[in-house]
Amino acid sequence: MATHKSADKAHRQSLRRQSTNRANVSKLRTEIKRLREVAGTDRAAALKLLPGTLSLIDKSIQKRILHGNAAARYKSRLTRLVQAAKN
């Protein structure tokens, strides 16, 4: 248990940040999975999902969920996947 008032507050803050971070990571992973699934079946639908997913990846960089290089790698691979998808 925390023995200081400030330690108690820091713990509460960390719990709030943890839940926000988990939600953001979950949202990102879900969007990426959805795009990958759709790209396997329907190129037109994948092209519609792509801008939103790329935007979410960019926002994840700002929220420090992803490193910039990792985000660039995701964006590149997803774009190539959608472009190579069959109609």
N, C-alpha and C positions, 0 to 999 in steps of 0.2 A: 504494500500500500504506500501511497505517496505520503510523505511526512510534512511537506510544505504546501501551502496554498497554491503557490506558483507551479509546483509539480503536478498538482491536481488539475489545474487549468491546462497545462501543457498536454496532459494525457487526454483530456476531453477534446482539445484541438486536434490531436493526432488521430483520434477516432473519427472525427468529422472529415478530416482530409482523406483518411483511408477509405471511407465509404464513397466519397466523391471520386477518388481515383479509381476504385474498383468499378464504379458505374461507367466512367469514361472508357476504361480499358475494355469492358464488356461490350459497350456500344460499338467501339472500333472493330473488335474481333467479329462481332455479329455482321456488321456491314461488309467486311472483307469476305467472310464466308458466303454471304448472300450473293455478292457479285461473282464469286468463283462458281457457285452453283448455277447461276443464271447464264454465265458465259458458256457453260458446257452445253446448254440447250438452245438458247435464244439470243442471237447477237443483237437484235434491235433493242430488246429489253436491257441487255447488258450495257449498251451504249447510253441508255437513259440513266442507268444507275451509276455509271462511271464518274460523272462530274461531282455528284454528291459524296461519293466515297473518297475521291481525291481531296475534296474540300475537308472532309472529316480527318483525313490523314494530316493535312496541313495544320488543322486546329490542334491535333494531338501533339505536334511539335511545340506549339506555343504553350501547351499545358504540361510539357515535359513528360508526356507519356511515351513518346518515341524520340529517338535520336534523329537528327536531321538526315544522316546518311542512311539509316534504316528506313526512314520514311521515303526517301528518294528511291531506294531499292524496291519497296512495296509498290510505289506509284509506277515505276518502270515495268515491273513484272505484270501488274494488273492491266496496264495499258496494252502491253504486248499480248496478253491473254485474250483481251476483248477484241483486239484487231485480228487475231488469228482465229477467232470463233467462227463457227459455221452458221449459215443463215437459218 
